[in-house]
Amino acid sequence: MLKVREIDHLVLRVRNPDAMIRFYGTVLGCPVHRIDEKNRLVQLRAGRGLIDLLLPEGGIDAAGAEAAGTPGRNMDHFCLRIDPWDADAICAHLRAHGLDPGPVAQRFGAEGRGPSIYITDPEGNTVELKGPPEPADGQA
């Protein structure tokens, strides 16, 4: 049986690469890791994982590719684990970048139940920012 340790990468088909690179690079702190001109792909480092931005008319799976936003090719959301977690500072940072973060709520994630915030990127993808899990019952 396979054991999944963490999300390795995700791929977003994008319409406005500059806005998306600015959002993920500047607002969320995911710097450009590699640019693949042949496949029209920008890879951003998200901790140990990657967020791949497939630019318009990208070469990866081009035969089956559909334009960004086409029904059936969308995802509900993806989650980025944030460390250290300071909800007030995170919300202030997001607001400084013109975003309206959703409320901080306790939600379940890969490490257990803990705080998270939903935001939306420039192309309408929902991004969950996740804090540390709550201590298990009886542990401080």
C-alpha positions in Angstrom: 0.0 0.0 0.0 1.2 3.5 -0.8 1.6 6.1 2.0 1.1 9.7 1.0 3.3 12.0 3.0 2.1 15.4 1.7 0.9 17.2 -1.4 3.8 17.3 -3.9 2.4 19.8 -6.4 -0.8 21.0 -8.0 -1.3 22.5 -11.4 -3.5 25.5 -12.2 -4.3 26.5 -15.8 -4.2 30.3 -15.7 -5.4 33.1 -17.9 -3.4 36.0 -16.4 0.1 34.6 -15.5 1.4 38.0 -14.2 -1.4 38.4 -11.7 -1.1 34.8 -10.6 2.7 34.9 -10.1 2.3 38.2 -8.2 -0.5 36.7 -6.0 1.3 33.4 -5.1 4.8 35.0 -5.1 4.2 38.3 -3.2 1.0 37.7 -1.2 1.5 34.1 -0.2 5.3 34.0 -0.3 5.8 31.2 -2.9 8.7 32.4 -5.0 9.4 31.3 -8.6 11.4 28.0 -8.4 11.7 27.2 -12.1 10.4 28.3 -15.5 9.9 25.7 -18.2 9.6 27.7 -21.4 9.1 24.6 -23.6 5.9 23.6 -21.7 4.9 27.1 -20.8 5.0 26.3 -17.1 6.0 28.4 -14.1 6.7 26.5 -10.9 6.4 28.2 -7.6 7.9 26.8 -4.4 5.3 26.3 -1.7 7.3 24.9 1.3 8.4 21.4 0.2 5.8 21.3 -2.6 5.2 23.2 -5.8 2.3 25.2 -7.3 2.6 24.9 -11.1 1.0 27.6 -13.2 0.3 26.3 -16.7 0.3 29.3 -19.0 -2.1 29.7 -21.9 -1.5 27.2 -24.6 0.9 25.3 -22.3 2.6 22.2 -23.7 1.8 19.7 -20.8 -1.0 17.4 -21.9 -1.8 19.9 -24.6 -3.9 17.3 -26.5 -6.3 17.0 -23.6 -6.0 20.5 -22.3 -8.9 22.8 -22.0 -8.8 26.6 -21.3 -8.7 27.8 -17.7 -12.2 28.1 -16.2 -13.8 25.5 -18.5 -16.4 23.4 -16.6 -15.1 20.0 -15.5 -11.5 21.2 -15.3 -11.8 23.2 -12.1 -11.0 22.3 -8.5 -12.9 23.2 -5.4 -9.9 24.4 -3.4 -6.4 23.5 -2.3 -4.8 24.0 1.1 -1.4 25.5 2.1 -0.1 24.8 5.6 1.1 28.0 7.1 3.9 28.0 9.8 4.2 30.0 11.9 0.4 30.7 12.4 -0.7 34.1 13.6 -4.3 34.7 12.4 -4.3 38.4 13.0 -1.0 39.0 11.3 -2.0 36.8 8.3 -5.4 38.6 7.9 -3.6 42.0 8.1 -1.1 40.9 5.5 -3.9 39.7 3.2 -5.9 42.9 3.6 -2.8 44.9 2.8 -2.8 43.1 -0.5 -6.4 44.0 -1.2 -7.9 40.7 -0.2 -10.9 40.1 2.0 -10.0 36.9 4.0 -12.9 34.8 5.2 -13.4 34.2 8.9 -10.9 32.1 10.8 -12.6 28.8 11.5 -11.6 25.4 12.9 -11.4 22.9 10.0 -10.0 19.4 9.5 -6.9 18.9 7.5 -4.0 16.5 7.0 -2.7 17.1 10.5 -6.1 17.2 12.2 -8.5 20.0 13.2 -7.1 23.5 13.4 -7.6 27.1 12.3 -7.9 28.1 8.7 -8.8 31.0 6.4 -10.2 30.9 2.9 -9.2 33.4 0.2 -9.6 33.6 -3.5 -6.8 34.0 -6.0 -7.0 36.4 -9.0 -8.6 33.7 -11.2 -11.2 32.6 -8.8 -9.5 29.6 -7.2 -10.2 29.1 -3.6 -7.1 28.7 -1.4 -7.3 27.5 2.2 -4.5 28.7 4.5 -4.1 26.2 7.4 -2.6 26.6 10.8 -1.3 23.9 13.2 -3.6 21.2 14.5 -5.3 21.5 17.9 -3.6 19.4 20.7 -5.2 16.0 21.1 -7.7 15.7 24.0 -5.9 15.8 27.3 -2.7 17.2 25.8 -1.6 20.9 26.1 
